[in-house]
Amino acid sequence: GAARAELETRLEEAHETEAATGQELRGVLKYISMLHQECDWLLKYFDARKEARSSEIESLKNAKAVLKGADYSLFQRAATSAAQHFLSSRQS
């Protein structure tokens, strides 16, 4: 009687635990599959991404070099002219 009821209760709990564990396992396997796909993509396009980064770095270095050698006197003259115009309009 009581022992059998206890065993049936424990068996039902074990089935519920097994179902929950199976569901958790399926979630983990799905996550692992997603990570695997992401890693495959990263490996497949690594060289292209590396080349694009290198190209971008080179372009930034070139732009920096151009800006270092740029003639800012044109900008300075325009700013000075605007400032002089502003000051002369305030004095009038």
QUISUL-V327774 format. One record per backbone hydrogen bond with DSSP energy under -1.0 kcal/mol. CO is the residue of the C=O (numbers start at 1). NH is the residue of the N-H. If there is no record, write none. Layout:
BEGIN
CO_NH, CO_NH
END
This chain:
BEGIN
1_5, 2_6, 3_7, 4_8, 5_9, 6_10, 7_11, 8_12, 9_13, 10_14, 11_15, 12_16, 13_17, 14_18, 15_19, 16_20, 17_21, 18_22, 19_23, 20_24, 21_25, 22_26, 23_27, 24_28, 25_29, 26_30, 27_31, 28_32, 29_33, 30_34, 31_35, 32_36, 33_37, 34_38, 35_39, 36_40, 37_41, 38_42, 39_43, 40_44, 41_45, 45_49, 46_50, 47_51, 48_52, 49_53, 50_54, 51_55, 52_56, 53_57, 54_58, 55_59, 56_60, 57_61, 58_62, 59_63, 60_64, 61_65, 62_66, 63_67, 64_68, 65_69, 72_76, 73_77, 74_78, 75_79, 76_80, 77_81, 78_82, 79_83, 80_84, 81_85, 82_86, 83_87, 84_88, 85_89, 86_90, 87_91, 88_92
END
